[in-house]
Amino acid sequence: MKGRILLAHVFFDILGGGEFLALNVARALKESGYDVTIFTCTPVNASEVKKFFNIDISDFNIIVKRMTIVDIIKKVSRGRFSRLRRLMAYRRFFDVYMTKVGRDYDLVMETQSNIVSPADISYIHYPALVYLYEKKGSGIHWKLYNWAVKVYAAGFEKGIMSGRVLTNSSWTAAQIYKVHHIVADVVYPPVDIEYFSKVADNDKREKLVVTVSRFTVEKGLDKIVDVAAKLRDYTFVLMGATYEYSYKVLDAIEKKVREYKLDNVVVRTDVPRHGMLSYMRDARFYLHPEFTEHFGIAVVEAMAAGLVPLVYRDGGAWYDIVSRVDGLLGYSSINEVPKVIKYIESNGGLYEKLRKRSVEVSKLFTYENFKKNLLEKVEYVLQVKRIAASHTGA
């Protein structure tokens, strides 16, 4: 055994990119000989993890500690206030749990607080305090909420700051620098390129546009229906994971479909990987919603499967992924998408050229590359800690 590592990821109630990252961190460390314990406040559904992520966690050591106040706030807020709930959970983790048992581990890593925390390694998906620097959401309720987030985050600053900060893209690293004046190391989340590339060579594709996203309000998935209304000869498939408040998003999509009188929009919820692959095998384009994605695992999966991606011209999905394919594939407004698709389809071999380039770029984000990059960071931190411990009191 190389060492004992405590990995804190407080919420697994929604299975998204953050949960995929955390479980792959545990997987990579276990495969490399480390004894890994996962700390969380919500149960982890092993069958759902296997279904959506194809990760077997049956032999993972997972400690679940429910936090009553956090559960109450979630229920009262109807699933909102996620930043505050995460910080409350992590505050208790660091103040109580890590103080008691943290010394039993060689390294503590956390993957969800989204602040510079007292852990040895913090993986920040998007800085929780960045909203204090943005003009959007200027109402009194938004200001009060951000104030509460800031107060809770300030509690961490009284202790030792994070030994190392990792993040998912150069774009997110820029946001972290803006908030914390720290240059974070980029460790791209792993993508199962081998699995999705099985259908990359299919050149008999239909007029099918696929979107994969969690059905959450902030993603603006109903805007995809606006595009479908302008491209009625294409079928649009929206699929992704749901949670208890996804009905709001699904209702908004259904309402627009009725208003436009469309028959070319298909909604599929909680589709397993083999179902996603089936749609991607036949699709020509992947359309990501008009949302600043911090990385975009689904974007890379689609590219590996041979789809030409179209994404919002900002965020990690653009700067770190799709911009490497072609500048044509980024839009500033989702209303531009119909024109871009028509242009690509009408220009001879352009579609095939973009498709092949997409597959090639996707290979940068393999699990093997992720594992190698992660282990370099972890082993370096452990080395520094050992040297520091050997010189204590010198």
PAMIBA-999112 format. One line per field, with one value per residue: residue number from 1; residue in three letters; x, y, z of N, C-alpha, C in turn. Coordinates in steps of 0.1 Angstrom, whole numbers, m for minus. Layout:
n: NUM_...;
res: ALA_...;
n.X: X_...;
n.Y: Y_...;
n.Z: Z_...;
ca.X: X_...;
ca.Y: Y_...;
ca.Z: Z_...;
c.X: X_...;
c.Y: Y_...;
c.Z: Z_...;
REM end
This chain:
n: 1_2_3_4_5_6_7_8_9_10_11_12_13_14_15_16_17_18_19_20_21_22_23_24_25_26_27_28_29_30_31_32_33_34_35_36_37_38_39_40_41_42_43_44_45_46_47_48_49_50_51_52_53_54_55_56_57_58_59_60_61_62_63_64_65_66_67_68_69_70_71_72_73_74_75_76_77_78_79_80_81_82_83_84_85_86_87_88_89_90_91_92_93_94_95_96_97_98_99_100_101_102_103_104_105_106_107_108_109_110_111_112_113_114_115_116_117_118_119_120_121_122_123_124_125_126_127_128_129_130_131_132_133_134_135_136_137_138_139_140_141_142_143_144_145_146_147_148_149_150_151_152_153_154_155_156_157_158_159_160_161_162_163_164_165_166_167_168_169_170_171_172_173_174_175_176_177_178_179_180_181_182_183_184_185_186_187_188_189_190_191_192_193_194_195_196_197_198_199_200_201_202_203_204_205_206_207_208_209_210_211_212_213_214_215_216_217_218_219_220_221_222_223_224_225_226_227_228_229_230_231_232_233_234_235_236_237_238_239_240_241_242_243_244_245_246_247_248_249_250_251_252_253_254_255_256_257_258_259_260_261_262_263_264_265_266_267_268_269_270_271_272_273_274_275_276_277_278_279_280_281_282_283_284_285_286_287_288_289_290_291_292_293_294_295_296_297_298_299_300_301_302_303_304_305_306_307_308_309_310_311_312_313_314_315_316_317_318_319_320_321_322_323_324_325_326_327_328_329_330_331_332_333_334_335_336_337_338_339_340_341_342_343_344_345_346_347_348_349_350_351_352_353_354_355_356_357_358_359_360_361_362_363_364_365_366_367_368_369_370_371_372_373_374_375_376_377_378_379_380_381_382_383_384_385_386_387_388_389_390_391_392_393_394;
res: MET_LYS_GLY_ARG_ILE_LEU_LEU_ALA_HIS_VAL_PHE_PHE_ASP_ILE_LEU_GLY_GLY_GLY_GLU_PHE_LEU_ALA_LEU_ASN_VAL_ALA_ARG_ALA_LEU_LYS_GLU_SER_GLY_TYR_ASP_VAL_THR_ILE_PHE_THR_CYS_THR_PRO_VAL_ASN_ALA_SER_GLU_VAL_LYS_LYS_PHE_PHE_ASN_ILE_ASP_ILE_SER_ASP_PHE_ASN_ILE_ILE_VAL_LYS_ARG_MET_THR_ILE_VAL_ASP_ILE_ILE_LYS_LYS_VAL_SER_ARG_GLY_ARG_PHE_SER_ARG_LEU_ARG_ARG_LEU_MET_ALA_TYR_ARG_ARG_PHE_PHE_ASP_VAL_TYR_MET_THR_LYS_VAL_GLY_ARG_ASP_TYR_ASP_LEU_VAL_MET_GLU_THR_GLN_SER_ASN_ILE_VAL_SER_PRO_ALA_ASP_ILE_SER_TYR_ILE_HIS_TYR_PRO_ALA_LEU_VAL_TYR_LEU_TYR_GLU_LYS_LYS_GLY_SER_GLY_ILE_HIS_TRP_LYS_LEU_TYR_ASN_TRP_ALA_VAL_LYS_VAL_TYR_ALA_ALA_GLY_PHE_GLU_LYS_GLY_ILE_MET_SER_GLY_ARG_VAL_LEU_THR_ASN_SER_SER_TRP_THR_ALA_ALA_GLN_ILE_TYR_LYS_VAL_HIS_HIS_ILE_VAL_ALA_ASP_VAL_VAL_TYR_PRO_PRO_VAL_ASP_ILE_GLU_TYR_PHE_SER_LYS_VAL_ALA_ASP_ASN_ASP_LYS_ARG_GLU_LYS_LEU_VAL_VAL_THR_VAL_SER_ARG_PHE_THR_VAL_GLU_LYS_GLY_LEU_ASP_LYS_ILE_VAL_ASP_VAL_ALA_ALA_LYS_LEU_ARG_ASP_TYR_THR_PHE_VAL_LEU_MET_GLY_ALA_THR_TYR_GLU_TYR_SER_TYR_LYS_VAL_LEU_ASP_ALA_ILE_GLU_LYS_LYS_VAL_ARG_GLU_TYR_LYS_LEU_ASP_ASN_VAL_VAL_VAL_ARG_THR_ASP_VAL_PRO_ARG_HIS_GLY_MET_LEU_SER_TYR_MET_ARG_ASP_ALA_ARG_PHE_TYR_LEU_HIS_PRO_GLU_PHE_THR_GLU_HIS_PHE_GLY_ILE_ALA_VAL_VAL_GLU_ALA_MET_ALA_ALA_GLY_LEU_VAL_PRO_LEU_VAL_TYR_ARG_ASP_GLY_GLY_ALA_TRP_TYR_ASP_ILE_VAL_SER_ARG_VAL_ASP_GLY_LEU_LEU_GLY_TYR_SER_SER_ILE_ASN_GLU_VAL_PRO_LYS_VAL_ILE_LYS_TYR_ILE_GLU_SER_ASN_GLY_GLY_LEU_TYR_GLU_LYS_LEU_ARG_LYS_ARG_SER_VAL_GLU_VAL_SER_LYS_LEU_PHE_THR_TYR_GLU_ASN_PHE_LYS_LYS_ASN_LEU_LEU_GLU_LYS_VAL_GLU_TYR_VAL_LEU_GLN_VAL_LYS_ARG_ILE_ALA_ALA_SER_HIS_THR_GLY_ALA;
n.X: 8_6_m1_m25_m55_m79_m109_m130_m163_m191_m218_m238_m262_m272_m261_m236_m212_m193_m195_m188_m161_m151_m154_m138_m113_m110_m110_m87_m67_m69_m64_m37_m25_m31_m48_m80_m105_m138_m155_m188_m220_m244_m260_m245_m255_m249_m258_m268_m246_m230_m247_m248_m222_m205_m188_m175_m183_m184_m165_m155_m144_m167_m178_m207_m221_m248_m261_m281_m290_m282_m297_m323_m323_m320_m345_m364_m356_m362_m342_m325_m298_m273_m246_m242_m252_m232_m209_m216_m217_m190_m177_m184_m173_m145_m142_m150_m150_m126_m108_m109_m103_m87_m59_m52_m48_m27_m30_m54_m80_m103_m133_m154_m162_m155_m140_m109_m97_m89_m79_m54_m53_m74_m99_m113_m142_m156_m152_m168_m171_m170_m193_m195_m181_m194_m219_m244_m276_m285_m304_m320_m324_m305_m282_m282_m280_m254_m239_m242_m230_m204_m198_m197_m176_m155_m149_m132_m109_m96_m81_m55_m45_m53_m31_m26_m41_m64_m80_m105_m102_m85_m100_m116_m95_m88_m109_m106_m82_m90_m106_m91_m65_m47_m28_m41_m35_m43_m62_m76_m109_m116_m125_m144_m132_m126_m149_m170_m159_m163_m184_m175_m167_m189_m204_m228_m250_m278_m302_m298_m297_m280_m283_m268_m274_m277_m310_m315_m324_m307_m293_m308_m322_m346_m342_m331_m352_m361_m342_m347_m372_m365_m351_m366_m364_m346_m341_m342_m327_m329_m313_m305_m296_m319_m333_m351_m364_m365_m387_m396_m380_m385_m412_m411_m398_m417_m438_m429_m426_m452_m462_m448_m457_m443_m429_m404_m388_m373_m374_m354_m351_m327_m311_m293_m258_m255_m277_m273_m251_m263_m279_m260_m245_m259_m262_m255_m247_m237_m252_m246_m261_m269_m248_m223_m200_m180_m162_m171_m179_m197_m196_m171_m174_m194_m179_m159_m175_m179_m195_m201_m194_m213_m210_m215_m197_m178_m163_m149_m156_m155_m129_m109_m116_m135_m126_m103_m109_m123_m129_m153_m173_m182_m207_m222_m247_m275_m292_m278_m271_m288_m280_m253_m252_m265_m246_m223_m233_m237_m213_m195_m170_m167_m181_m173_m146_m145_m157_m138_m117_m127_m129_m102_m93_m106_m92_m73_m83_m84_m89_m65_m47_m57_m54_m25_m18_m31_m19_8_5_m6_14_35_26_25_52_63_50_61_88_85_75_96_114_103_104_131;
n.Y: m12_22_44_61_76_102_110_136_141_156_154_131_130_139_126_137_155_162_142_121_127_126_99_87_97_83_57_57_62_39_19_24_16_28_32_41_61_72_101_111_129_119_89_66_54_24_9_28_43_24_21_46_56_35_25_4_3_m14_m24_m2_19_36_62_73_102_116_150_168_196_204_187_196_223_218_206_226_246_235_221_241_266_253_259_270_249_230_242_244_217_209_226_215_190_196_208_190_161_157_167_148_123_128_128_102_97_99_118_143_149_170_173_190_214_237_259_274_252_238_213_189_187_205_201_222_228_250_282_289_315_332_345_368_386_391_408_399_388_407_412_417_392_376_389_386_358_354_367_351_328_338_344_318_307_323_313_291_303_309_288_265_270_255_229_223_232_220_219_218_229_253_276_276_277_303_317_310_322_348_351_340_346_325_303_276_241_223_194_175_161_126_108_83_73_51_35_52_57_35_37_55_53_50_59_63_83_98_126_139_154_156_162_162_165_174_177_205_238_259_252_258_243_243_261_247_237_259_260_235_242_257_240_218_195_180_157_162_151_152_143_130_131_132_149_155_179_183_183_209_218_199_204_230_225_208_225_244_228_221_247_254_233_209_179_168_166_148_136_121_107_100_81_52_44_27_34_61_58_44_64_83_69_71_99_131_156_172_192_215_230_266_275_283_261_244_223_199_170_154_166_158_130_128_138_118_97_104_126_160_187_215_243_267_297_300_293_261_240_253_267_248_225_223_245_236_220_235_269_276_262_273_291_324_331_309_311_312_287_271_283_277_249_244_256_240_215_221_225_207_185_193_186_160_164_179_161_140_154_161_136_130_151_144_123_134_134_110_84_73_94_112_98_96_123_130_114_123_148_141_124_141_160_143_137_162_166_145_152_177_168_153_173_187_210_215;
n.Z: 0_m9_5_27_17_21_6_1_m9_m7_m16_m33_m44_m69_m99_m117_m137_m117_m98_m113_m118_m91_m84_m103_m95_m71_m81_m98_m80_m63_m81_m84_m61_m37_m5_m3_11_8_18_25_25_16_6_m18_m48_m59_m81_m99_m104_m118_m139_m152_m152_m156_m136_m112_m79_m59_m42_m30_m2_16_35_50_63_75_75_94_93_68_52_58_49_22_16_23_6_m18_m33_m40_m34_m35_m34_m9_8_2_12_39_46_41_59_84_80_79_104_123_115_100_118_138_126_105_107_105_79_50_31_23_2_m15_m35_m41_m27_m39_m31_m20_2_35_28_16_m11_m33_m56_m78_m94_m102_m90_m60_m50_m71_m80_m66_m79_m102_m122_m127_m114_m94_m75_m42_m28_m41_m34_m6_m5_m16_3_25_15_13_40_51_36_44_69_64_58_81_89_78_45_13_2_m25_m56_m79_m112_m138_m164_m185_m187_m163_m145_m150_m138_m112_m106_m108_m85_m63_m67_m74_m94_m107_m112_m142_m145_m166_m166_m168_m198_m212_m238_m253_m251_m263_m288_m303_m321_m339_m365_m381_m410_m420_m413_m397_m401_m374_m343_m313_m278_m246_m213_m178_m165_m155_m143_m149_m172_m194_m213_m228_m248_m269_m282_m296_m316_m329_m340_m362_m377_m390_m405_m392_m365_m330_m302_m268_m239_m206_m171_m144_m115_m84_m90_m117_m131_m137_m157_m177_m181_m192_m216_m229_m231_m250_m272_m278_m284_m307_m322_m328_m341_m340_m318_m293_m260_m236_m205_m179_m193_m199_m205_m228_m242_m248_m265_m286_m298_m304_m323_m346_m350_m365_m355_m324_m301_m277_m248_m244_m224_m201_m199_m176_m181_m198_m203_m217_m242_m251_m252_m272_m294_m295_m304_m330_m337_m348_m329_m315_m296_m269_m272_m250_m218_m206_m223_m248_m249_m242_m255_m280_m295_m305_m325_m346_m353_m363_m349_m326_m310_m304_m298_m294_m315_m338_m345_m364_m389_m390_m390_m415_m432_m428_m438_m465_m477_m493_m485_m459_m436_m431_m427_m404_m386_m385_m374_m349_m336_m334_m317_m293_m282_m265_m240_m225_m201_m192_m196_m178_m154_m152_m151_m127_m107_m108_m96_m70_m60_m58_m39_m17_m14_m7_17_32_34_47_71_81_88_108_135_131;
ca.X: 0_14_m5_m40_m61_m93_m115_m143_m172_m202_m232_m239_m277_m273_m249_m232_m197_m185_m195_m180_m147_m147_m153_m126_m102_m109_m107_m73_m58_m70_m56_m23_m20_m35_m60_m88_m118_m146_m165_m200_m232_m255_m257_m241_m263_m239_m263_m270_m232_m226_m256_m245_m207_m198_m177_m179_m178_m188_m154_m150_m147_m174_m184_m218_m225_m259_m260_m295_m293_m281_m309_m335_m322_m323_m359_m371_m353_m365_m331_m316_m288_m264_m232_m243_m253_m219_m200_m220_m213_m176_m173_m185_m163_m132_m142_m153_m146_m112_m100_m108_m97_m78_m45_m50_m46_m15_m34_m68_m84_m118_m136_m168_m164_m152_m132_m96_m100_m78_m74_m41_m56_m87_m103_m123_m150_m160_m151_m180_m171_m169_m205_m194_m174_m202_m230_m257_m283_m282_m316_m317_m323_m293_m271_m282_m275_m240_m233_m242_m219_m191_m195_m193_m163_m145_m146_m121_m97_m89_m72_m44_m50_m51_m18_m26_m54_m65_m92_m109_m99_m78_m110_m119_m83_m88_m119_m100_m72_m97_m112_m82_m51_m39_m28_m44_m31_m54_m63_m88_m117_m114_m136_m143_m130_m126_m163_m178_m153_m168_m193_m170_m165_m202_m205_m242_m256_m291_m303_m301_m289_m281_m279_m267_m272_m286_m322_m315_m329_m296_m288_m316_m325_m358_m337_m328_m365_m361_m334_m355_m383_m359_m346_m377_m360_m337_m347_m334_m328_m324_m312_m297_m300_m329_m334_m365_m369_m363_m400_m397_m373_m393_m425_m408_m395_m429_m447_m424_m429_m466_m464_m443_m463_m432_m428_m390_m381_m374_m368_m352_m345_m320_m307_m280_m247_m257_m288_m266_m243_m272_m283_m248_m241_m267_m264_m245_m243_m240_m255_m246_m270_m262_m244_m208_m197_m167_m154_m180_m176_m206_m191_m160_m180_m200_m168_m153_m185_m180_m204_m196_m200_m216_m211_m215_m184_m172_m161_m139_m160_m150_m115_m101_m120_m140_m118_m92_m114_m125_m135_m167_m182_m186_m217_m224_m261_m280_m300_m268_m269_m293_m272_m240_m255_m267_m234_m215_m239_m237_m199_m188_m164_m164_m187_m164_m133_m148_m160_m125_m109_m134_m125_m88_m91_m112_m82_m65_m90_m86_m88_m51_m40_m62_m47_m11_m17_m35_m9_19_1_m7_27_44_22_29_66_65_45_70_100_82_73_109_121_95_112_145;
ca.Y: 0_34_54_62_89_105_118_141_146_155_151_122_129_140_121_146_155_163_129_112_130_121_84_83_99_72_45_58_60_25_11_27_10_36_28_53_62_83_106_118_131_112_75_65_43_17_4_40_46_15_23_59_59_22_24_m6_8_m24_m26_11_21_48_66_83_109_126_162_172_210_205_181_205_234_213_203_239_254_227_217_252_269_242_264_272_236_223_248_240_203_209_232_205_180_200_212_178_148_157_170_136_111_132_125_88_96_106_129_146_156_172_175_196_226_248_270_270_247_232_200_189_190_209_201_232_227_264_288_293_329_340_353_381_395_393_418_392_384_418_414_416_378_371_395_380_345_355_371_339_319_344_342_304_305_330_304_282_311_311_277_264_270_243_227_224_234_214_223_210_235_266_286_276_282_318_322_308_332_361_351_337_349_313_296_262_231_217_180_173_150_115_105_69_75_37_31_60_56_22_40_67_50_49_70_63_90_105_141_137_163_151_170_154_174_172_185_215_250_268_248_264_233_247_268_237_236_270_255_225_248_262_229_207_183_172_152_166_142_157_132_133_127_140_148_157_192_184_185_223_219_191_212_241_219_203_237_250_218_223_260_253_222_201_164_164_167_136_138_108_110_89_71_45_46_20_41_73_53_41_77_89_61_76_113_139_168_173_206_217_242_279_275_283_248_245_214_193_156_150_171_150_117_129_139_105_89_108_137_173_195_229_247_281_302_304_281_251_233_260_270_236_213_225_254_228_214_245_281_276_254_280_301_334_330_297_314_311_273_266_287_270_235_245_259_228_205_225_227_195_176_200_179_148_169_183_149_133_162_159_123_131_159_137_114_141_134_96_80_71_107_117_91_99_136_131_107_132_158_134_119_153_165_133_138_174_164_137_160_187_161_149_185_194_214_217;
ca.Z: 0_m11_15_29_12_24_m4_5_m19_3_m21_m45_m47_m83_m106_m128_m140_m104_m92_m122_m115_m78_m84_m111_m87_m62_m90_m103_m68_m59_m91_m82_m49_m25_3_m5_18_4_28_18_34_10_1_m32_m54_m67_m94_m107_m108_m128_m151_m159_m153_m158_m126_m102_m66_m49_m32_m25_12_16_48_49_76_72_83_95_89_54_46_60_39_8_15_24_m6_m30_m40_m44_m24_m35_m30_6_14_1_22_53_48_42_72_94_77_83_118_132_110_97_131_146_120_93_110_102_65_45_23_23_m10_m16_m49_m43_m20_m49_m26_m15_15_42_23_10_m25_m36_m70_m79_m107_m105_m77_m54_m47_m83_m82_m59_m88_m114_m121_m128_m101_m85_m66_m28_m24_m46_m26_7_m6_m18_15_33_10_16_54_53_30_52_80_60_56_94_90_69_32_5_m3_m40_m62_m93_m118_m149_m176_m184_m185_m149_m139_m150_m128_m98_m105_m106_m72_m52_m72_m74_m107_m105_m122_m149_m146_m173_m162_m177_m206_m217_m252_m259_m252_m273_m302_m310_m332_m346_m380_m388_m419_m425_m402_m400_m397_m360_m334_m299_m266_m233_m202_m167_m167_m144_m149_m154_m185_m205_m223_m236_m260_m279_m289_m306_m328_m336_m348_m374_m385_m388_m412_m383_m352_m319_m290_m255_m229_m195_m158_m137_m101_m80_m94_m131_m138_m141_m170_m187_m184_m201_m229_m234_m234_m262_m283_m281_m290_m320_m329_m333_m339_m342_m305_m285_m247_m230_m192_m172_m203_m196_m215_m241_m249_m253_m276_m297_m304_m310_m335_m358_m351_m372_m347_m310_m297_m262_m245_m243_m210_m200_m193_m170_m190_m208_m205_m227_m255_m256_m255_m285_m304_m297_m311_m344_m339_m349_m318_m315_m282_m266_m274_m238_m209_m209_m235_m259_m249_m240_m263_m293_m303_m311_m337_m356_m348_m368_m341_m314_m312_m293_m295_m299_m327_m349_m348_m377_m400_m390_m395_m429_m439_m428_m447_m479_m481_m498_m475_m446_m424_m428_m422_m390_m379_m382_m365_m336_m331_m331_m305_m282_m277_m255_m227_m221_m186_m190_m195_m165_m143_m152_m146_m113_m99_m107_m86_m57_m55_m55_m26_m6_m12_0_31_39_37_57_84_86_92_118_146_128;
c.X: 9_11_m20_m45_m75_m98_m129_m151_m186_m216_m231_m254_m280_m260_m246_m217_m189_m184_m187_m165_m143_m145_m141_m113_m99_m104_m92_m63_m58_m62_m41_m17_m23_m47_m69_m101_m125_m155_m176_m211_m245_m251_m253_m247_m254_m245_m265_m256_m227_m234_m251_m230_m199_m186_m183_m174_m182_m177_m148_m154_m154_m181_m194_m222_m235_m257_m274_m298_m292_m293_m322_m334_m325_m338_m367_m368_m356_m353_m321_m306_m277_m250_m232_m243_m239_m210_m203_m215_m198_m171_m174_m175_m149_m131_m143_m147_m131_m103_m98_m101_m87_m64_m42_m47_m33_m18_m49_m71_m99_m121_m150_m170_m163_m147_m118_m97_m88_m73_m61_m42_m71_m89_m115_m130_m153_m160_m164_m182_m171_m181_m204_m187_m182_m214_m244_m263_m281_m294_m312_m315_m309_m281_m270_m276_m259_m233_m232_m231_m205_m188_m191_m179_m152_m141_m134_m108_m89_m79_m61_m51_m46_m36_m16_m40_m54_m79_m94_m106_m92_m88_m114_m107_m83_m98_m113_m90_m79_m102_m101_m68_m42_m40_m30_m39_m43_m52_m76_m96_m115_m127_m134_m143_m131_m141_m171_m172_m157_m177_m188_m169_m178_m204_m219_m251_m269_m291_m308_m291_m291_m276_m279_m265_m281_m298_m323_m318_m318_m291_m296_m319_m337_m354_m334_m341_m366_m353_m341_m366_m378_m353_m355_m374_m349_m345_m337_m337_m322_m325_m303_m303_m310_m327_m348_m371_m368_m376_m402_m391_m381_m406_m422_m405_m408_m438_m442_m427_m443_m469_m459_m449_m453_m434_m414_m382_m384_m367_m367_m345_m338_m316_m294_m270_m250_m268_m282_m258_m251_m276_m271_m243_m247_m267_m252_m239_m246_m241_m255_m254_m262_m259_m229_m204_m182_m157_m163_m177_m185_m202_m180_m165_m186_m189_m161_m162_m186_m190_m196_m202_m202_m218_m211_m200_m178_m170_m151_m143_m155_m135_m106_m104_m124_m133_m107_m96_m115_m133_m150_m177_m186_m196_m218_m238_m266_m288_m291_m267_m275_m285_m259_m242_m257_m255_m225_m220_m238_m223_m192_m183_m162_m169_m177_m151_m135_m150_m147_m116_m114_m129_m110_m86_m96_m102_m73_m71_m93_m84_m73_m44_m44_m54_m32_m10_m20_m24_4_17_1_6_37_40_26_44_69_61_55_83_97_81_87_118_114_104_126_148;
c.Y: 13_44_54_76_90_114_123_147_145_151_142_121_131_135_129_145_155_149_119_114_124_106_79_86_88_59_46_56_46_16_12_23_18_30_41_51_74_88_114_120_124_98_75_52_36_12_16_44_37_17_35_61_47_21_14_m1_m2_m26_m13_13_35_50_76_89_119_138_168_186_211_199_189_217_230_211_216_247_247_225_229_255_259_247_265_258_228_229_244_226_202_215_222_193_184_203_200_166_147_159_157_125_115_128_110_86_104_118_131_154_158_177_182_209_238_261_265_265_242_219_201_192_194_208_210_231_241_271_293_308_338_349_367_391_397_402_411_389_395_421_412_402_372_376_389_365_345_359_359_329_325_342_328_301_311_321_295_290_312_299_277_263_257_241_228_225_229_219_216_216_248_277_287_281_297_324_320_318_346_362_350_341_337_307_281_253_224_202_177_160_138_113_91_69_61_33_39_59_44_25_51_65_49_61_71_69_97_120_141_146_159_161_161_164_170_181_194_229_259_264_254_255_235_255_259_235_247_267_245_231_254_252_216_195_175_168_156_157_149_146_136_129_137_139_153_169_194_186_199_224_211_198_223_236_215_215_243_241_220_236_260_242_213_186_159_166_155_138_124_111_97_78_65_47_40_27_54_69_50_53_83_82_67_91_120_150_166_188_207_230_255_282_275_271_249_235_209_179_150_154_162_136_117_130_125_95_93_119_151_182_209_233_262_286_308_292_271_243_239_261_258_225_217_235_248_221_224_257_282_270_260_290_311_334_317_298_312_296_268_270_280_256_235_247_247_217_208_227_214_186_182_192_167_152_172_171_141_141_161_147_124_139_152_128_121_138_120_95_79_84_113_111_94_113_137_125_115_142_152_130_130_159_156_135_151_173_155_144_170_180_157_161_193_197_216_231;
c.Z: 0_0_16_25_16_13_0_m6_m12_m3_m34_m49_m62_m90_m118_m130_m127_m98_m100_m120_m102_m78_m92_m104_m78_m70_m93_m91_m63_m68_m89_m69_m36_m18_3_3_12_15_21_28_28_5_m14_m37_m63_m81_m104_m112_m119_m141_m159_m161_m157_m149_m115_m88_m55_m38_m27_m10_13_30_46_62_72_81_82_89_74_47_47_51_25_6_15_11_m19_m39_m44_m33_m24_m31_m15_13_13_11_36_56_50_55_83_92_82_98_127_127_108_109_139_139_108_95_107_87_61_37_23_10_m10_m30_m51_m36_m29_m43_m23_m1_22_38_17_m5_m26_m51_m71_m93_m112_m92_m72_m51_m60_m86_m75_m68_m101_m111_m121_m115_m91_m75_m51_m23_m29_m38_m12_6_m8_m5_24_29_14_31_57_48_38_64_77_60_69_96_80_55_24_1_m18_m45_m76_m99_m131_m163_m174_m182_m170_m141_m139_m140_m114_m96_m101_m91_m61_m56_m70_m89_m104_m116_m129_m150_m153_m168_m172_m186_m212_m232_m259_m261_m263_m287_m309_m322_m341_m361_m387_m397_m425_m414_m406_m397_m383_m352_m320_m289_m254_m222_m190_m169_m155_m151_m155_m167_m196_m216_m232_m248_m272_m288_m299_m318_m336_m344_m361_m383_m384_m396_m404_m370_m341_m307_m278_m245_m218_m182_m152_m122_m97_m85_m110_m138_m143_m155_m181_m191_m194_m215_m236_m239_m248_m274_m287_m288_m304_m329_m336_m331_m341_m330_m297_m271_m241_m216_m187_m182_m199_m207_m228_m249_m255_m266_m288_m305_m311_m322_m348_m360_m359_m363_m332_m307_m282_m259_m244_m228_m210_m192_m188_m177_m201_m212_m217_m241_m260_m259_m269_m296_m306_m305_m326_m347_m340_m338_m321_m301_m281_m266_m261_m229_m214_m221_m248_m259_m249_m249_m278_m302_m310_m323_m348_m350_m352_m358_m328_m317_m301_m289_m301_m312_m339_m354_m361_m389_m401_m395_m410_m437_m440_m438_m461_m485_m483_m486_m462_m435_m421_m423_m407_m381_m375_m372_m350_m329_m326_m318_m292_m275_m266_m241_m222_m206_m183_m188_m182_m154_m141_m146_m131_m104_m98_m96_m72_m51_m51_m41_m15_m4_m4_15_39_43_48_71_90_91_103_131_144_128;
REM end
